[in-house]
Amino acid sequence: MQCPFCSRENIERQKIFENVSELVLYNLYPAGKGHCLVMPKRHVSGIRELGDGEISSLFSTVRLVAEKLKRHLNPDGFNYGINEGDAAGQTVEHCHVHILPRFKGDFVKSGVFHSNELKEEEQMKRDVREFRKLFR
């Protein structure tokens, strides 16, 4: 089975931003407004498989996305998360960093990086269009 983060169809549907080495997708199961995933384009299952330069580039992109989200949504804080391995809750075996804007009273359980509800397709399209504009 193909990795959903490597699938051209999913990338076109969820992509908010990309550069030479990273891809930013809007989460299909967002825990809150603006919940994005930043991942290396190179398929690796965990962060320990990345070289030092790849890690530096990945986290520079995480910072860029968080800055854009801060200016656009003005959240009260952020959760950043990496789940590596089944026991840690990794559901897609492609290394990725969750960026979850947080708002006072949002009732998102700390440490939970997805909801159990798939984003409705039309709402997903609106959200992706909204967040793509941040990178133009």
N, C-alpha and C positions, 0 to 999 in steps of 0.2 A: 504494500500500500504506500502511495506517495505521501510524503510529509505535507500536511496542509499549508505549512509556511513556505514550501517550495513550489506549490501548485500555482501555475500561471493564473488560473481562474480566480483563486482566492486572493492572490496578490492584487490583481486588477480590481477586485471587489472591495478590498479592505485597505489598500495602500493609501497612506497619507503623505509619505515622504520617502525618498531614498537618496542615497549618495553612492559613492563608488563601492563601499564595503558594507553598508547597513541598509536595512529596510525597516520602516515604521508602519505597523498595521494598527487599525482600530480593532479593538477586541470584539469578537462576535458575542461574547458573554460578559459584557462590561459590568463591573461592580459599581460603577458610577459614571457620571458624565465626564468624557475626556479620557477614559481608560485606554491607554495605548500600549503596544508591545514594540520594543526595539530589539532587533536581532541582527546577528551577522548574516550576510548573504551566503557565506560558506556554511554548508550544513554540518553542524557539530551538535552533539547532544548536551554537552555541558561546558561550563565556563573554563574548566581545567584543560580543555582541549585547545583553547585559544592561545596564541602567542601574546607576548607583552604589547606589541604594537596594535594587535587586534583588540585587546582589552581596552587600551587607551582610546582607540577610535570609537569603540562601542560606547564607552562612558562619556565621551565628548558629545556623541549623538544623543545620549540620554539627557545630558545637561541642556542641549539645544532644544529638544522637545519640551522639557520641563519649563524652560524659559518662555517658549511660545505659549504653552498652556497657561502659565502664570499671567501673562499679559492679556490673554483672551478670556479666561474664566475667572481670574482672581480668586483662586481657592485659598483656604486658610492654611493648607499644608499639603504634603504629598506622602504617599507610601511608594517605596521602590521595592521591587521584589524579584528574586530569582529562585525558582524551585528546580532542584536538580535531583532527578531520580524519582521513581514511583513512590517511595516512602516519604518523600518531601512534597508530594502533590503535583509533580510534573505530569501534565496530561498530553503534551506534545513533545516528542523527543527532538527538539531543535532548540538550542540555547536561546533564551529570550529574557528580557528585563521588562517587568511590568512597571508602568508609570500610572499611578492612580491619584488624581487630584482629590483632595479631601476638603469637605466643608463642614463647619460646625453643625451638629445635628443631623448628619447624613446617614447615620445608623449603619454604616458599613463596618462589619466586624474587622478589627485590626488583624492583619495577617491573612485575610481572605482576598484572593486576587481574581476571583471571577464569580459570577452569579450562576445559578442553574438554569437561567432563562436565556434562550437564544434571542438576540436582538431582532425585532421585526424588520423584514427586508426593506421596506420603504423608509423606516426610521434610520436604519443603517446607512442607506444611501444619502439621506439628508445629513447625518452626522459626518460621514466621510467627506462629503462636499464642503461642509463647514470647516473641518479641520485641515483639509488640503489647502484652503485659502491662506492659512497661516504661514505657509512655506513658499508663497509666490513672491 
